[in-house]
């Protein structure tokens, strides 16, 4: 347990390694998962705005996390407005990404879902660099590993994509 | 069409009435929906950080939207750091909400999904005030209207919730 719902917030964390889950205990006594944090991700940003944590942070396996103490972060933002601006930009960017994942999940066909995800996430040249293991992509778009592998194989067979290593390239129409 | 992908960004919008969809045109010529905007919602916040829009904004029916011109917003944030701070807080809050909706969608049982959503979104007294029509809740948690109605009826029958008007109260265990 990294922190508990209701305890005094000490700052923002970044997960370095491992997997960690944010959970909320409800009045009825149930523990409801809110979000699974992955390496590299910032979490508990809300603690900057609040004196207490709004959820539990529970390590799912051995985790390493970096703490950015609240007072230091607030001072840094106060002294350097451009740092606050960069943080705001990062939040706006992540909001966009999560919304896109929600929208993608409305698509019923696995093949179509994977293709649309790649279209949205690829760069201007139509290239998508896999940032982590393929199972993260499966989780992000709500498919089993097997369904994802089948969809990728089908897309490549039908000439929609070309795969090499951690790179997927959308083929021109 | 309110704005087009690639056109020069003029500012941030808030939808007053109607429904509007953010879409991205892909190199392959497909239009991929990214997000459906509802009344009250801010959109195109990314335009504050970028000279061009990254997507199309297409009205789905008659819409009214309020424009916050970019230069005015940036000046306001520069003059009043507390306004930028409030904006950052709003983004952090929305990110949390969208993540929670993604997590909720992993739950297969419709009844359980509705109950967990209410647990996460209700206030400290276990009360959830419906902010809009019930069909928005259905969309948010990925259920058909019918499945949502059935789940709510079942939860009430089994004594988990109590409904009156736009308010749903979680019953103590």
Contacts between the chains, C-beta under 8 A, distances in Angstrom:
chain1	res1	chain2	res2	distance
A	24	B	119	7.5
A	24	B	120	5.9
A	26	B	119	4.0
A	26	B	120	7.6
A	26	B	170	7.7
A	27	B	119	7.7
A	27	B	122	7.9
A	27	B	124	7.7
A	27	B	126	4.8
A	27	B	170	6.5
A	27	B	172	7.2
A	28	B	119	6.7
A	28	B	126	7.7
A	28	B	170	6.3
A	28	B	172	7.2
A	28	B	173	4.7
A	29	B	173	5.9
A	30	B	116	7.6
A	30	B	119	6.3
A	32	B	116	5.0
A	32	B	119	5.5
A	32	B	120	5.7
A	33	B	103	5.6
A	34	B	96	7.7
A	34	B	99	6.6
A	34	B	100	5.2
A	34	B	103	5.5
A	34	B	120	6.8
A	35	B	99	4.5
A	35	B	100	7.1
A	35	B	102	7.8
A	35	B	103	5.8
A	36	B	103	7.8
A	45	B	92	4.9
A	45	B	95	7.7
A	46	B	92	5.5
A	46	B	93	7.1
A	46	B	96	6.1
A	48	B	89	7.9
A	48	B	92	7.5
A	49	B	89	4.7
A	49	B	92	6.7
A	77	B	85	7.9
A	78	B	81	7.4
A	81	B	78	7.4
A	81	B	81	6.3
A	81	B	84	7.4
A	84	B	81	7.4
A	84	B	84	6.2
A	84	B	85	7.3
A	84	B	88	6.7
A	85	B	77	7.9
A	85	B	84	7.3
A	87	B	88	6.6
A	88	B	84	6.7
A	88	B	87	6.6
A	88	B	88	4.7
A	88	B	91	6.5
A	89	B	48	8.0
A	89	B	49	4.7
A	91	B	88	6.5
A	91	B	91	4.1
A	91	B	92	5.7
A	91	B	95	6.0
A	92	B	45	4.9
A	92	B	46	5.6
A	92	B	48	7.5
A	92	B	49	6.7
A	92	B	91	5.7
A	93	B	46	7.2
A	94	B	95	5.8
A	95	B	45	7.7
A	95	B	91	6.0
A	95	B	94	5.8
A	95	B	95	5.0
A	95	B	98	6.6
A	96	B	34	7.7
A	96	B	35	8.0
A	96	B	46	6.2
A	98	B	95	6.6
A	98	B	98	4.6
A	98	B	99	5.9
A	98	B	102	6.4
A	99	B	34	6.6
A	99	B	35	4.5
A	99	B	98	5.9
A	100	B	34	5.2
A	100	B	35	7.1
A	101	B	102	6.3
A	102	B	35	7.8
A	102	B	98	6.4
A	102	B	101	6.3
A	102	B	102	5.9
A	102	B	105	7.8
A	103	B	33	5.6
A	103	B	34	5.5
A	103	B	35	5.8
A	103	B	36	7.7
A	105	B	102	7.8
A	105	B	105	6.4
A	105	B	142	7.1
A	106	B	33	8.0
A	106	B	142	7.6
A	116	B	30	7.5
A	116	B	32	4.9
A	119	B	24	7.4
A	119	B	26	3.9
A	119	B	27	7.7
A	119	B	28	6.7
A	119	B	30	6.3
A	119	B	32	5.5
A	120	B	24	5.9
A	120	B	26	7.6
A	120	B	32	5.6
A	120	B	34	6.8
A	122	B	27	7.9
A	124	B	27	7.8
A	126	B	27	4.7
A	126	B	28	7.8
A	142	B	105	7.2
A	142	B	106	7.6
A	170	B	26	7.6
A	170	B	27	6.4
A	170	B	28	6.3
A	172	B	27	7.2
A	172	B	28	7.3
A	173	B	28	4.7
A	173	B	29	5.8
